[in-house]
Each structure stands twice: as C-alpha cells, then as structure tokens.
Amino acid sequence: MTDINDHELKKVVAEELKLYKALRVSVKNNNELKDCEVGKVFPTVINREREKELKYKQVKRVLTEVLNDTQRLILEKKYLGNAAVNDLTIYMDMGLTKDQFYIQKKQAIRLFATALGII
C-alpha cells in the first residue's frame, strides 16, 4: 500500500469542499428555475448540470452519512463557512483538545476522500 501524503490530500479535499459550496447554490438555482418554469437566465459556456448535481449529491451524502457529528462540524467550520477560521478557533469553540481536534480532522479528511474515491 502506498503512503498517503496527508498535506496533498488535505489540499484536494479542501478544494472539493470549497467547490461544494458553489455546487450547492448551483443546484438550488437550477431547482428554482425549474419551479418557475424558466429557462436559463445567464449564458452557459459549458453545460455540465448533471455532473454538478451528481457531485453535489455525493459530497452531501459523505457529509451526512459517513462522517460523525464532530468530523462533519470540523469540515463545515473549516471549509464551508463564509469566513476564514483557523484551527485553534474551531477546536476551542468545540471544546476539543488540540490532539482530539487533529485526530478527528485527519479522520474526516481520509473518510471524505475514501468515500468519494479520491483515495
């Protein structure tokens, strides 16, 4: 089994979670257009709606079905919020020790990556 570069894995997972924020809004917008029976209101350069919707659903499934509450909350606070938050603030707010936080964060990243086939 090859060793996993945790730093590189964290970067990939962070990018996917940041993209998830945009995908979540994109799916909501598309549903709104369907509900209003309106076609596109903005020009489309590349139409990848099915791919975006599928990616959104799969990431959402990982967040809700794979991760425990602590792991999910760590990833949400770190990568899905609108403000940049450092690890110290997160683990202090959550009442975790530094060691507990980093163990949970590492497990969350690995579970996320495994469930989505990244590793």
N, CA, C and O of each residue as an XYZ file, in Angstrom:
476
protein
N       0.855     -1.186      0.000
C       0.000      0.000      0.000
C       0.892      1.237      0.000
O       1.856      1.320      0.761
N       0.566      2.176     -0.842
C       1.369      3.393     -0.913
C       1.004      4.333      0.223
O      -0.134      4.358      0.692
N       1.989      5.099      0.652
C       1.755      6.084      1.699
C       0.944      7.241      1.125
O       1.094      7.617     -0.037
N       0.105      7.778      1.954
C      -0.723      8.911      1.551
C      -0.063     10.182      2.055
O       0.282     10.293      3.232
N       0.106     11.129      1.163
C       0.638     12.434      1.545
C      -0.524     13.240      2.120
O      -1.364     13.760      1.385
N      -0.555     13.330      3.449
C      -1.682     13.983      4.112
C      -1.826     15.450      3.723
O      -2.942     15.962      3.636
N      -0.717     16.121      3.491
C      -0.780     17.534      3.098
C      -1.456     17.693      1.734
O      -2.322     18.550      1.562
N      -1.061     16.872      0.779
C      -1.672     16.924     -0.554
C      -3.139     16.510     -0.497
O      -3.987     17.104     -1.163
N      -3.427     15.494      0.298
C      -4.806     15.023      0.427
C      -5.679     16.127      1.017
O      -6.800     16.342      0.556
N      -5.179     16.823      2.027
C      -5.937     17.916      2.650
C      -6.229     19.014      1.635
O      -7.317     19.591      1.641
N      -5.258     19.310      0.758
C      -5.469     20.331     -0.271
C      -6.575     19.919     -1.237
O      -7.431     20.730     -1.591
N      -6.556     18.667     -1.660
C      -7.570     18.177     -2.598
C      -8.947     18.214     -1.955
O      -9.908     18.678     -2.568
N      -9.047     17.732     -0.733
C     -10.331     17.709     -0.027
C     -10.834     19.134      0.204
O     -12.023     19.408      0.037
N      -9.939     20.034      0.586
C     -10.325     21.430      0.807
C     -10.901     22.040     -0.473
O     -11.914     22.737     -0.424
N     -10.268     21.786     -1.603
C     -10.773     22.315     -2.879
C     -12.148     21.741     -3.214
O     -13.024     22.463     -3.689
N     -12.338     20.450     -2.969
C     -13.635     19.829     -3.255
C     -14.724     20.399     -2.348
O     -15.853     20.609     -2.789
N     -14.390     20.648     -1.092
C     -15.375     21.217     -0.179
C     -15.707     22.662     -0.538
O     -16.856     23.084     -0.409
N     -14.721     23.416     -0.983
C     -14.986     24.788     -1.416
C     -15.859     24.787     -2.666
O     -16.762     25.612     -2.799
N     -15.589     23.867     -3.574
C     -16.416     23.728     -4.768
C     -17.844     23.318     -4.388
O     -18.808     23.750     -5.020
N     -17.969     22.493     -3.366
C     -19.284     22.049     -2.905
C     -20.180     23.233     -2.553
O     -21.381     23.205     -2.824
N     -19.608     24.262     -1.956
C     -20.400     25.452     -1.629
C     -21.044     26.026     -2.886
O     -22.228     26.361     -2.884
N     -20.267     26.137     -3.954
C     -20.793     26.671     -5.215
C     -21.789     25.700     -5.847
O     -22.804     26.124     -6.401
N     -21.505     24.411     -5.766
C     -22.415     23.414     -6.328
C     -23.756     23.435     -5.607
O     -24.805     23.293     -6.234
N     -23.722     23.610     -4.300
C     -24.950     23.661     -3.500
C     -25.845     24.807     -3.985
O     -27.055     24.636     -4.137
N     -25.247     25.962     -4.224
C     -26.008     27.111     -4.721
C     -26.475     26.859     -6.150
O     -27.604     27.200     -6.502
N     -25.622     26.270     -6.970
C     -25.986     25.984     -8.360
C     -27.203     25.054     -8.432
O     -28.117     25.282     -9.225
N     -27.211     24.024     -7.613
C     -28.339     23.088     -7.604
C     -29.608     23.803     -7.135
O     -30.677     23.603     -7.713
N     -29.503     24.623     -6.109
C     -30.670     25.393     -5.639
C     -31.178     26.321     -6.740
O     -32.385     26.428     -6.960
N     -30.254     26.991     -7.428
C     -30.650     27.894     -8.513
C     -31.350     27.145     -9.629
O     -32.369     27.608    -10.141
N     -30.825     26.005    -10.010
C     -31.451     25.218    -11.077
C     -32.831     24.726    -10.676
O     -33.750     24.713    -11.495
N     -32.982     24.321     -9.420
C     -34.301     23.895     -8.939
C     -35.290     25.051     -8.953
O     -36.467     24.877     -9.270
N     -34.797     26.225     -8.608
C     -35.632     27.423     -8.632
C     -36.097     27.735    -10.062
O     -37.257     28.085    -10.280
N     -35.184     27.607    -11.028
C     -35.548     27.834    -12.428
C     -36.597     26.832    -12.890
O     -37.537     27.193    -13.598
N     -36.434     25.563    -12.484
C     -37.415     24.540    -12.855
C     -38.765     24.827    -12.225
O     -39.801     24.707    -12.878
N     -38.750     25.209    -10.949
C     -40.006     25.511    -10.251
C     -40.740     26.685    -10.896
O     -41.970     26.702    -10.950
N     -39.987     27.655    -11.377
C     -40.590     28.842    -12.005
C     -40.832     28.631    -13.490
O     -41.343     29.514    -14.177
N     -40.462     27.454    -13.978
C     -40.596     27.110    -15.394
C     -39.920     28.150    -16.282
O     -40.473     28.611    -17.280
N     -38.702     28.497    -15.874
C     -37.907     29.473    -16.613
C     -36.662     28.750    -17.120
O     -36.086     27.920    -16.417
N     -36.260     29.068    -18.326
C     -35.019     28.515    -18.844
C     -33.838     29.205    -18.183
O     -33.980     29.829    -17.132
N     -32.727     29.096    -18.777
C     -31.521     29.741    -18.248
C     -31.674     31.254    -18.257
O     -32.198     31.826    -19.212
N     -31.217     31.896    -17.194
C     -31.252     33.351    -17.137
C     -29.850     33.945    -17.320
O     -29.694     35.158    -17.457
N     -28.851     33.088    -17.319
C     -27.478     33.506    -17.578
C     -26.930     32.663    -18.714
O     -27.343     31.517    -18.890
N     -26.003     33.218    -19.491
C     -25.415     32.423    -20.565
C     -24.601     31.247    -20.002
O     -24.029     31.338    -18.916
N     -24.561     30.166    -20.745
C     -23.816     28.976    -20.338
C     -22.671     28.743    -21.311
O     -22.877     28.643    -22.520
N     -21.476     28.661    -20.774
C     -20.304     28.380    -21.597
C     -20.150     26.873    -21.764
O     -19.932     26.385    -22.873
N     -20.263     26.139    -20.663
C     -20.189     24.677    -20.685
C     -21.364     24.152    -19.875
O     -21.550     24.551    -18.725
N     -22.146     23.276    -20.452
C     -23.287     22.718    -19.744
C     -22.880     21.405    -19.087
O     -22.730     20.383    -19.757
N     -22.704     21.446    -17.769
C     -22.351     20.251    -17.007
C     -23.288     20.105    -15.814
O     -22.861     19.727    -14.723
N     -24.554     20.402    -16.025
C     -25.514     20.408    -14.924
C     -25.645     19.043    -14.256
O     -25.674     18.967    -13.028
N     -25.724     17.978    -15.024
C     -25.865     16.628    -14.440
C     -24.628     16.282    -13.621
O     -24.744     15.737    -12.524
N     -23.461     16.589    -14.138
C     -22.213     16.307    -13.422
C     -22.151     17.097    -12.110
O     -21.762     16.563    -11.071
N     -22.538     18.365    -12.172
C     -22.517     19.204    -10.974
C     -23.521     18.705     -9.934
O     -23.221     18.666     -8.741
N     -24.696     18.329    -10.391
C     -25.713     17.838     -9.468
C     -25.268     16.527     -8.812
O     -25.471     16.328     -7.614
N     -24.670     15.650     -9.589
C     -24.191     14.378     -9.066
C     -23.076     14.595     -8.044
O     -23.067     13.966     -6.987
N     -22.152     15.474     -8.358
C     -21.058     15.772     -7.442
C     -21.595     16.366     -6.140
O     -21.144     16.000     -5.055
N     -22.552     17.273     -6.250
C     -23.185     17.868     -5.073
C     -23.814     16.786     -4.195
O     -23.598     16.769     -2.984
N     -24.580     15.895     -4.791
C     -25.271     14.845     -4.037
C     -24.280     13.911     -3.346
O     -24.504     13.495     -2.209
N     -23.191     13.584     -4.030
C     -22.227     12.663     -3.443
C     -21.482     13.291     -2.267
O     -21.255     12.626     -1.257
N     -21.104     14.551     -2.387
C     -20.440     15.227     -1.271
C     -21.405     15.373     -0.105
O     -21.027     15.142      1.044
N     -22.635     15.750     -0.385
C     -23.638     15.882      0.673
C     -23.828     14.551      1.395
O     -23.946     14.519      2.620
N     -23.857     13.462      0.646
C     -24.018     12.128      1.227
C     -22.860     11.804      2.173
O     -23.072     11.245      3.249
N     -21.649     12.154      1.773
C     -20.494     11.911      2.649
C     -20.640     12.708      3.939
O     -20.423     12.179      5.029
N     -21.007     13.975      3.813
C     -21.131     14.825      4.998
C     -22.208     14.325      5.955
O     -22.060     14.456      7.170
N     -23.282     13.758      5.429
C     -24.397     13.354      6.284
C     -24.372     11.880      6.688
O     -24.901     11.522      7.741
N     -23.766     11.025      5.870
C     -23.843      9.590      6.144
C     -22.531      8.941      6.561
O     -22.547      7.875      7.176
N     -21.406      9.551      6.246
C     -20.121      8.913      6.527
C     -19.461      9.483      7.778
O     -18.967      8.736      8.623
N     -19.455     10.786      7.891
C     -18.756     11.443      8.989
C     -19.610     11.468     10.251
O     -20.836     11.565     10.188
N     -18.936     11.380     11.402
C     -19.687     11.570     12.645
C     -19.911     13.070     12.832
O     -19.375     13.881     12.076
N     -20.694     13.431     13.828
C     -21.057     14.840     14.011
C     -19.838     15.740     14.227
O     -19.788     16.851     13.700
N     -18.876     15.274     14.985
C     -17.677     16.070     15.258
C     -16.889     16.291     13.979
O     -16.470     17.414     13.695
N     -16.683     15.241     13.208
C     -15.933     15.347     11.957
C     -16.637     16.263     10.971
O     -16.002     17.098     10.326
N     -17.950     16.107     10.856
C     -18.720     16.947      9.939
C     -18.625     18.414     10.345
O     -18.429     19.286      9.498
N     -18.762     18.682     11.624
C     -18.708     20.051     12.112
C     -17.334     20.681     11.868
O     -17.240     21.859     11.524
N     -16.289     19.905     12.045
C     -14.934     20.414     11.776
C     -14.813     20.830     10.318
O     -14.355     21.935     10.025
N     -15.217     19.960      9.404
C     -15.106     20.284      7.977
C     -16.015     21.445      7.595
O     -15.634     22.291      6.787
N     -17.199     21.490      8.165
C     -18.110     22.603      7.859
C     -17.536     23.933      8.327
O     -17.556     24.918      7.590
N     -17.025     23.958      9.554
C     -16.470     25.209     10.088
C     -15.217     25.627      9.326
O     -15.010     26.811      9.065
N     -14.383     24.650      8.972
C     -13.107     24.961      8.330
C     -13.270     25.342      6.859
O     -12.630     26.283      6.390
N     -14.116     24.622      6.135
C     -14.147     24.775      4.680
C     -15.466     25.277      4.092
O     -15.488     25.735      2.950
N     -16.556     25.202      4.841
C     -17.843     25.556      4.254
C     -18.417     26.864      4.770
O     -19.469     27.302      4.305
N     -17.755     27.483      5.708
C     -18.221     28.766      6.220
C     -17.836     29.894      5.288
O     -17.035     29.709      4.371
N     -18.407     31.061      5.524
C     -18.098     32.221      4.692
C     -16.901     33.002      5.199
O     -16.357     33.839      4.478
N     -16.484     32.743      6.422
C     -15.326     33.440      6.989
C     -14.180     32.450      7.164
O     -14.398     31.273      7.452
N     -12.974     32.938      6.989
C     -11.796     32.104      7.231
C     -11.651     31.898      8.737
O     -11.634     32.860      9.506
N     -11.547     30.645      9.145
C     -11.436     30.314     10.560
C     -10.220     29.419     10.748
O     -10.022     28.457     10.005
N      -9.407     29.745     11.750
C      -8.225     28.901     11.974
C      -8.578     27.724     12.885
O      -9.600     27.725     13.571
N      -7.710     26.736     12.869
C      -7.954     25.509     13.621
C      -8.111     25.779     15.116
O      -8.977     25.192     15.765
N      -7.288     26.654     15.657
C      -7.351     26.974     17.088
C      -8.748     27.444     17.480
O      -9.302     26.990     18.481
N      -9.310     28.341     16.702
C     -10.649     28.849     16.986
C     -11.669     27.725     16.953
O     -12.560     27.661     17.800
N     -11.539     26.846     15.982
C     -12.500     25.749     15.845
C     -12.429     24.817     17.041
O     -13.457     24.510     17.644
N     -11.236     24.361     17.395
C     -11.198     23.386     18.483
C     -11.500     24.007     19.842
O     -11.990     23.323     20.741
N     -11.216     25.283     19.996
C     -11.607     25.953     21.241
C     -13.129     26.087     21.308
O     -13.726     25.825     22.353
N     -13.760     26.490     20.207
C     -15.218     26.618     20.157
C     -15.914     25.276     20.386
O     -16.986     25.221     20.987
N     -15.298     24.199     19.904
C     -15.902     22.882     20.018
C     -15.586     22.210     21.351
O     -16.158     21.167     21.669
N     -14.694     22.790     22.123
C     -14.334     22.203     23.411
C     -13.456     20.976     23.278
O     -13.483     20.092     24.135
N     -12.677     20.915     22.206
C     -11.764     19.798     21.984
C     -10.350     20.198     22.355
O      -9.995     21.377     22.336
N      -9.547     19.198     22.695
C      -8.127     19.468     22.851
C      -7.516     19.534     21.458
O      -8.127     19.113     20.476
N      -6.318     20.060     21.390
C      -5.623     20.139     20.108
C      -5.456     18.749     19.503
O      -5.697     18.557     18.311
N      -5.046     17.781     20.320
C      -4.858     16.411     19.823
C      -6.174     15.802     19.337
O      -6.217     15.196     18.267
N      -7.240     15.961     20.115
C      -8.542     15.434     19.699
C      -8.970     16.041     18.368
O      -9.459     15.340     17.482
N      -8.780     17.344     18.238
C      -9.173     18.041     17.018
C      -8.431     17.485     15.810
O      -9.052     17.146     14.802
N      -7.110     17.388     15.903
C      -6.344     16.951     14.743
C      -6.577     15.484     14.397
O      -6.496     15.105     13.228
N      -6.864     14.661     15.390
C      -7.213     13.264     15.105
C      -8.531     13.218     14.340
O      -8.641     12.517     13.333
N      -9.532     13.962     14.812
C     -10.836     13.985     14.152
C     -10.765     14.602     12.755
O     -11.411     14.121     11.824
N      -9.982     15.661     12.617
C      -9.847     16.325     11.312
C      -9.190     15.384     10.305
O      -9.647     15.276      9.167
N      -8.122     14.704     10.718
C      -7.436     13.776      9.821
C      -8.357     12.628      9.418
O      -8.396     12.235      8.252
N      -9.102     12.089     10.393
C     -10.041     11.010     10.082
C     -11.123     11.502      9.123
O     -11.501     10.792      8.191
N     -11.614     12.705      9.349
C     -12.661     13.255      8.483
C     -12.161     13.399      7.051
O     -12.864     13.042      6.105
N     -10.955     13.918      6.893
C     -10.389     14.101      5.555
C     -10.197     12.761      4.861
O     -10.508     12.624      3.678
N      -9.691     11.780      5.584
C      -9.478     10.461      4.980
C     -10.791      9.765      4.631
O     -10.910      9.153      3.570
N     -11.767      9.860      5.517
C     -13.079      9.260      5.229
C     -13.736      9.933      4.033
O     -14.295      9.261      3.166
N     -13.670     11.243      3.987
C     -14.215     12.016      2.872
C     -13.568     11.552      1.572
O     -14.261     11.245      0.602
N     -12.251     11.501      1.555
C     -11.504     11.122      0.346
C     -11.788      9.673     -0.054
O     -11.898      9.364     -1.241
N     -11.904      8.808      0.913
C     -12.174      7.395      0.624
C     -13.572      7.231      0.047
O     -13.753      6.541     -0.956
N     -14.557      7.858      0.670
C     -15.948      7.711      0.217
C     -16.150      8.243     -1.197
O     -16.998      7.741     -1.935
N     -15.377      9.257     -1.576
C     -15.532      9.830     -2.909
C     -14.570      9.236     -3.940
O     -14.564      9.651     -5.099
N     -13.761      8.267     -3.519
C     -12.849      7.614     -4.442
C     -11.608      8.422     -4.760
O     -10.923      8.143     -5.744
N     -11.308      9.421     -3.941
C     -10.096     10.219     -4.135
C      -8.884      9.391     -3.757
O      -7.833      9.466     -4.392
N      -9.056      8.585     -2.689
C      -8.012      7.613     -2.323
C      -8.652      6.233     -2.224
O      -7.967      5.255     -1.928
